[in-house]
Amino acid sequence: LFYTAIIMAYMFIKTKYFKYIAIIFSILFCISVNMDYILKRNTVTFLNVGEGNSAVYNTYDGFTAVIDGGGHFMDFVINIAILNLIPYLEYKGIEKVDVLFISNTLEKNCKGAIELIENFDVSAVVMSDYNFAKTGIYTRLIESINERNIPLYKISSGDVININDDINFEVLYPISENHIYDGNEGHGSI
């Protein structure tokens, strides 16, 4: 579009229609720059962040939710969020995470989330209302949340998180009356 505008401007600079062509290209440029806002397009991006996954949900009006942070099992040397998640957020121009969902406290879901909390502006954290084992990673997660005074919300099936008039997250699992405690923290996943 840019190169076409330059070529058209060069071709028609001496004609009486130059003003009209310049106005048309200016309008087209403004529309193309603001297309996400005009179409009200929301995006969901899935990131490869080690053993686990991470998803970034971003709305046209700037709301950002991150689901999990990924991580490598028993490896605190590889900085998952610092190397993958935070650079992606910065690349997209996202300055803060409105909601960080942590599905469970397994390292493959939680390690990058802890790094995100410790190195980025996070407004709220949502976790499952489940009696997770008080492991080292769970303790570090809670300490990181508390040190930064980030609100922590615990949810279970039937809860609805109302973000705005158009966005609602409905929690389907875990069922609060039917918790399974067999050492697998995945049973408590949102």
Protein Blocks (a to p, Z undefined) as FASTA:
>chain_A
ZZmmmmmmmmmmmpmklmmmmmmmmmmmmmmmmmmmmnopacdddddehjbdcdddddfk
opacdedjbjaehiakbcfklmmmmmmmmmnopabdfbacdfblcfklmmmmmmmmmmcc
cfbdcdddddddfdfklmmmmmmmmmnopacddddehiacdfblmlccddfbdcfklccc
ehpaklmpZZ
